[in-house]
Amino acid sequence: MKKFFTLFYCLLFSAQLLNSQSKLTGSVTDFENKPVFFATIVLFRQSDSTMVKTATSDKSGKFVIENIKDGSYYLDVTYTGFKKFTKSDLIFPKDNNTEISIKLENTDYEIENVVVKAKKPLLEQQSDRLVVNVADNITGDNNNLMDVMKKVPGIIVIGDNLSLAGSTNFTILIDGKTTKYMDMASLLRDMPGDNILRVEIIHQPGAEFDAAGTGPIINIILKKISLFGTFGTVKMSVGKGEYWRFMPSVSLNHYQGNVNINGNFGFRQAGYKEMIAINRYVEDDYYSQISDTKYFGQRYRGNLNLDWNINTKHKVGFQSSYVEYNGADKIDNITSIDFSDITIQDQIINTANNNNGFWRMGSVNPYYVYEIDTTGHKIEADFNYIQFGFDSETILSPFEELSNIAMPRQRTLQPGKNTIIVGTLNYTYPFLKNFKIQFGTKYS
């Protein structure tokens, strides 16, 4: 009977939690009452303007925001070429299951001359991705790549950080190549916005992106032949907590005709101190533990990347990166034991734990792309060589203070070296409008 009431209470409590979550639905149309596809909908907390939930409208212009906690909110709806729409005074659970009809108004521009020319639509829904053709639609007077990303539907920019439909679990590629070891903040600021041809949002990546990560992919496609210039950034960050921190970095991006070169180098030296005190009873025995941790570390990172568009069909390039870390931490631990049994001698154990670690990783990734035509019919060859090495030493030295006894010292060594070699060859043949065939082989 007791188990039955416990189960009933848990079910009732769960039902109450579910009931406290609200839902908001709506539709987005333009001034001609046509549905707006992929408009960005953001729900903010009324009290401090914190972003709470995000959504995008589907092909019919409809959206759903679920699992909204009780409270006061306001809603922002944005889409390129239209004025921002704001709906205030949303209060949940009072407005639970409310359906909002949103009509966006055109942005007003004053122009003297109008030139009509054929161009691609802003959005194209393909079989495996949403393509945002920014070159003819939203680049305009943008200074850099960050300005372009602010206008891509579904992408939210806060400071130097990007989110896709409210999630930061995504991977950014440039021309299908990884940006994992690049300084993305500098790249977003330094790359000219007029360099961007289109942005592809791939929510369910196929086999060709098997090494890119588990979430969606934002693939930034650059224009093939342009004169971009040279851009660079030098930064120096200094901070102080318990210890000083230094973080200098330099990046250089050169975009000239068919050749694109970018690289960056950074250094970080930091330290911190942490103290933890734990008091606990085990039956009638009392344990008091104090841990004092001091950490110091240095990290070097650098990468160099080159793309060469030989012509409109052939492209070669390579990406290279190097990361090195060297750190040490010392943990001094004092454990005092007060036994309830007076026949057992109490103990004070001092333990010195010294850790020294070093690791480095270098990678080289040459590749070749043959674009047979402009429909996406292509052959891609890719080679990756990655070497990872590490070496760590841990020395544990315990000492019993009351009896003046040094316990056996423990020393652990952990050296290692790994080499990863991966080669891929992929063939893509698109046919009809939203279908394509892909073949590939991989060696690792």
C-alpha positions in Angstrom: 0.0 0.0 0.0 2.9 2.4 0.8 4.4 1.7 -2.6 1.1 2.4 -4.3 0.6 5.8 -2.6 4.3 6.7 -3.4 3.7 5.8 -7.1 0.4 7.8 -7.1 2.1 10.8 -5.6 4.9 10.7 -8.2 2.4 10.5 -11.1 0.4 13.4 -9.6 3.5 15.5 -9.2 4.6 14.7 -12.8 1.2 15.7 -14.1 1.4 19.0 -12.2 4.8 19.7 -13.8 3.5 19.0 -17.2 0.5 21.3 -16.6 2.8 24.1 -15.7 4.4 24.1 -19.1 2.6 26.3 -21.7 2.6 26.4 -25.5 2.4 29.2 -28.0 1.5 28.8 -31.6 1.2 31.3 -34.5 1.6 32.1 -38.2 3.7 34.6 -40.0 2.6 36.2 -43.3 3.8 39.2 -45.4 1.8 42.2 -46.5 0.2 40.1 -49.3 -0.9 37.5 -46.8 1.6 35.0 -48.2 3.3 32.7 -45.6 6.8 33.6 -44.6 9.1 30.6 -44.5 12.0 30.5 -42.0 11.2 33.6 -40.1 13.1 33.8 -36.7 10.8 33.8 -33.7 12.4 34.6 -30.3 10.7 34.6 -26.9 12.2 36.9 -24.2 11.6 37.1 -20.5 9.9 40.4 -19.8 11.9 41.2 -16.6 15.4 41.1 -18.0 15.1 40.5 -21.8 16.8 37.1 -21.5 16.3 34.9 -24.5 14.2 31.9 -23.4 13.0 30.0 -26.5 13.5 30.3 -30.3 11.7 28.8 -33.3 11.4 29.2 -37.1 8.3 29.3 -39.2 7.7 26.4 -41.6 6.7 26.5 -45.3 3.2 27.4 -44.3 4.4 30.2 -42.1 3.4 28.4 -38.9 5.5 28.0 -35.7 5.2 26.4 -32.3 7.0 27.2 -29.0 6.5 24.6 -26.3 7.5 24.0 -22.7 7.2 27.6 -21.7 7.5 28.1 -17.9 5.0 30.4 -16.1 5.9 34.1 -16.2 5.7 37.2 -18.4 7.3 37.4 -21.8 7.5 39.2 -25.1 8.0 37.9 -28.6 10.2 39.2 -31.5 9.7 38.1 -35.1 12.3 39.0 -37.7 12.9 38.3 -41.3 15.2 39.9 -43.9 13.5 42.8 -45.8 10.8 43.2 -43.2 10.4 45.3 -40.0 10.7 43.5 -36.7 7.4 42.5 -35.1 7.1 42.6 -31.4 4.3 41.1 -29.3 4.3 42.2 -25.6 2.5 41.2 -22.5 2.5 37.5 -23.0 1.6 35.9 -19.6 1.7 32.2 -18.9 -0.2 30.1 -18.0 -3.0 32.6 -18.9 -2.0 32.7 -22.6 -1.4 29.0 -22.9 -2.3 27.6 -26.3 -2.7 31.1 -27.7 -2.4 31.4 -31.4 -0.9 34.6 -32.8 -1.3 35.9 -36.3 1.7 38.0 -37.4 1.8 40.2 -40.5 5.2 41.6 -41.3 5.6 45.0 -42.9 8.1 45.8 -45.6 11.2 47.8 -44.7 10.9 51.2 -46.3 13.8 52.3 -48.5 14.2 55.5 -50.5 15.8 54.8 -53.9 16.4 57.0 -56.9 17.0 54.4 -59.6 15.7 50.9 -59.9 17.4 48.2 -62.0 15.4 45.0 -62.5 17.5 41.8 -63.1 17.0 38.1 -62.6 18.4 36.7 -59.4 18.1 33.6 -57.2 15.4 33.6 -54.4 16.6 34.3 -50.9 15.6 30.8 -49.7 15.8 27.5 -51.5 14.7 24.3 -49.8 16.7 21.4 -51.2 16.5 17.7 -50.3 19.0 17.9 -47.4 19.5 21.5 -46.7 18.1 25.1 -46.7 20.1 27.4 -48.9 20.2 31.1 -48.2 21.4 33.0 -51.3 22.9 36.0 -49.6 25.0 37.3 -52.5 22.0 38.9 -54.4 19.8 39.5 -51.4 21.3 40.4 -48.1 25.0 41.3 -48.4 24.6 44.9 -49.5 26.5 47.3 -47.2 27.6 44.7 -44.7 31.1 45.2 -43.4 31.9 41.6 -42.5 30.7 38.0 -42.2 29.2 38.7 -38.8 26.8 41.3 -40.3 25.7 38.7 -42.9 25.1 36.1 -40.3 22.8 38.5 -38.4 20.5 38.6 -41.4 20.4 34.8 -42.1 17.0 33.5 -41.1 17.2 31.2 -38.1 20.6 32.4 -36.9 20.8 34.6 -33.8 23.9 36.7 -33.0 24.5 37.9 -29.4 27.9 39.5 -29.1 30.4 37.3 -30.9 28.4 34.2 -30.4 26.0 32.5 -32.8 23.1 30.2 -32.2 21.0 28.3 -34.6 17.3 28.2 -33.6 18.5 28.7 -30.0 21.1 26.0 -30.0 24.9 26.3 -30.0 25.4 22.6 -30.8 26.3 23.1 -34.5 29.4 23.1 -36.7 30.6 25.9 -39.0 32.2 25.0 -42.3 33.7 27.2 -45.0 33.4 25.7 -48.4 32.7 22.4 -46.8 36.0 22.5 -44.7 36.2 22.5 -41.0 36.8 25.7 -38.9 37.5 23.7 -35.8 41.0 25.1 -35.2 40.3 28.7 -36.5 39.7 31.7 -34.4 36.0 32.0 -35.4 35.5 35.4 -33.6 38.3 37.0 -35.7 37.1 35.3 -38.8 33.5 36.6 -38.4 34.8 40.1 -37.8 37.5 40.2 -40.5 36.0 38.4 -43.5 34.2 40.9 -45.9 30.5 40.4 -46.2 30.6 40.7 -50.0 32.8 37.6 -50.1 29.8 35.4 -49.2 27.9 33.6 -52.0 25.5 31.6 -50.0 24.9 30.0 -46.6 23.7 26.4 -46.3 21.9 25.2 -43.2 22.0 21.4 -43.0 19.9 20.1 -40.1 20.6 16.4 -40.8 24.1 16.1 -42.3 24.8 13.2 -44.7 27.7 10.8 -44.9 29.9 13.5 -46.6 29.9 15.4 -43.2 30.5 12.3 -41.0 33.5 13.9 -39.2 31.9 17.3 -38.7 30.0 16.6 -35.5 26.6 15.5 -34.3 24.5 18.6 -34.7 23.4 20.7 -37.6 25.9 22.3 -40.0 26.2 25.9 -41.2 28.2 25.7 -44.4 29.5 29.2 -45.7 30.2 29.2 -49.4 32.5 31.9 -50.7 32.5 33.5 -54.1 35.0 31.9 -56.4 36.9 34.8 -57.9 37.0 38.1 -56.1 39.5 40.7 -54.9 39.2 40.9 -51.2 42.3 42.3 -49.7 44.3 41.6 -46.5 42.8 41.9 -43.0 44.4 41.2 -39.6 43.7 41.4 -35.9 46.0 41.7 -33.0 44.5 41.2 -29.5 45.9 41.2 -26.0 43.8 40.2 -23.0 45.0 40.5 -19.5 43.2 39.5 -16.3 43.9 38.9 -12.7 42.2 36.8 -10.1 44.4 35.0 -7.7 47.1 35.0 -10.5 47.7 37.0 -13.7 46.3 35.7 -17.0 47.8 36.7 -20.4 46.1 35.9 -23.7 47.8 37.5 -26.8 46.7 36.5 -30.3 47.3 37.6 -33.9 45.3 36.6 -37.1 45.9 37.4 -40.7 43.5 36.8 -43.6 44.5 37.4 -47.2 41.9 37.1 -50.0 43.4 37.9 -53.3 41.8 36.7 -56.6 42.0 32.9 -56.8 44.1 32.4 -53.7 42.9 32.7 -50.1 45.3 32.4 -47.2 44.4 32.7 -43.5 46.3 31.9 -40.3 46.4 32.8 -36.7 48.5 32.3 -33.6 47.6 32.5 -30.0 49.1 32.0 -26.6 47.4 31.6 -23.2 49.0 31.6 -19.8 46.8 31.3 -16.8 46.6 30.1 -13.2 44.0 29.7 -10.6 43.6 28.7 -7.0 40.8 26.7 -5.5 40.0 25.6 -1.9 37.4 23.0 -0.9 36.4 22.2 2.7 34.3 19.1 3.4 33.0 18.0 6.8 31.2 14.7 7.1 30.2 12.0 9.6 30.4 8.3 9.0 28.2 6.9 11.8 29.9 8.4 14.8 33.3 9.1 13.2 34.0 12.6 12.1 36.1 13.6 9.0 37.3 17.1 8.1 39.0 17.6 4.7 40.6 20.7 3.2 42.0 20.7 -0.3 44.1 23.5 -1.7 44.7 23.4 -5.4 47.1 25.6 -7.4 47.2 25.4 -11.2 49.5 26.9 -13.8 49.3 26.3 -17.5 50.4 27.5 -20.9 48.8 26.8 -24.3 50.0 27.6 -27.8 47.8 27.3 -30.9 48.3 28.1 -34.5 46.9 27.3 -37.9 47.6 28.0 -41.6 45.1 27.4 -44.4 45.3 27.9 -48.1 42.7 27.7 -50.9 43.5 27.9 -54.6 40.8 28.1 -57.1 42.7 27.1 -60.2 39.7 27.8 -62.3 35.9 27.5 -62.0 36.1 23.7 -62.0 39.3 22.8 -60.1 40.2 23.8 -56.5 43.0 22.6 -54.3 44.1 23.6 -50.8 45.2 22.5 -47.4 44.5 23.2 -43.7 47.1 22.8 -41.0 47.0 23.3 -37.2 49.1 22.9 -34.2 48.1 23.0 -30.5 50.5 22.5 -27.5 49.7 22.5 -23.8 52.0 22.4 -20.8 50.5 22.6 -17.3 51.1 21.7 -13.7 48.9 21.6 -10.7 49.6 20.9 -7.0 46.9 19.7 -4.6 47.6 19.8 -0.9 45.1 17.8 1.1 44.7 17.7 4.9 42.3 15.1 6.3 41.6 15.0 10.0 39.8 11.9 11.4 38.2 11.9 14.8 37.2 8.4 15.8 34.3 7.9 18.2 36.1 4.9 19.7 38.7 6.4 22.2 40.8 3.2 21.9 41.6 4.1 18.3 44.2 6.8 17.7 42.9 9.8 15.7 44.7 10.7 12.5 45.8 13.7 10.5 46.8 12.7 6.9 48.6 15.2 4.7 48.7 14.4 1.0 50.7 16.2 -1.6 49.5 15.5 -5.1 51.7 16.9 -7.9 50.6 16.6 -11.5 52.6 17.6 -14.6 51.1 17.2 -18.0 52.1 17.9 -21.6 50.3 17.3 -24.8 50.5 18.4 -28.4 48.5 17.8 -31.6 49.3 18.6 -35.2 47.3 18.0 -38.3 47.6 18.5 -42.1 44.6 18.3 -44.4 45.2 18.6 -48.2 42.2 18.3 -50.5 41.1 18.6 -54.1 37.6 19.4 -55.6 36.6 18.9 -59.2 33.2 20.6 -59.9 32.0 19.0 -63.1 29.2 21.5 -63.6 27.3 24.2 -61.6 24.5 21.9 -60.4 26.6 20.3 -57.6 28.0 17.5 -59.8 31.5 17.0 -58.3 34.3 14.8 -57.2 36.1 15.4 -53.9 39.3 13.9 -52.6 40.4 14.6 -49.0 43.3 13.4 -46.9 43.9 14.0 -43.1 47.0 13.3 -41.1 46.7 13.9 -37.4 49.4 13.2 -34.7 48.6 13.4 -31.0 51.2 13.0 -28.2 51.0 13.4 -24.5 53.1 12.8 -21.4 51.9 13.1 -17.8 53.4 12.4 -14.4 51.5 12.2 -11.1 53.2 11.9 -7.7 51.1 11.2 -4.6 52.9 11.6 -1.3 50.8 10.9 1.9 52.1 11.6 5.4 50.5 10.8 8.8 51.2 13.8 11.0 50.4 12.5 14.5 52.5 9.4 14.3 55.1 11.0 12.0 54.9 8.2 9.5 55.5 8.7 5.8 53.3 6.4 3.7 54.5 4.8 0.5 54.8 7.3 -2.4 52.9 6.6 -5.6 54.2 7.7 -9.0 52.2 7.3 -12.2 53.6 7.9 -15.7 51.3 8.1 -18.7 53.1 8.6 -22.0 51.4 8.2 -25.3 51.4 8.8 -29.0 48.6 8.4 -31.6 48.6 8.8 -35.3 45.4 9.1 -37.3 45.4 8.8 -41.1 42.1 9.3 -43.0 41.5 9.5 -46.8 38.1 9.9 -48.5 37.0 10.1 -52.1 33.4 11.2 -52.8 31.3 11.5 -55.9 28.0 13.5 -56.0 25.5 13.5 -58.9 22.3 15.6 -58.5 19.3 14.8 -60.6 15.8 16.1 -60.9 15.4 19.0 -58.5 15.6 17.7 -54.9 17.5 14.4 -55.4 21.1 13.4 -55.7 23.2 10.3 -55.7 26.4 10.1 -53.6 29.1 7.5 -53.7 32.2 7.5 -51.5 35.0 5.5 -50.2 37.0 6.0 -47.0 40.3 4.7 -45.6 41.4 5.1 -42.0 
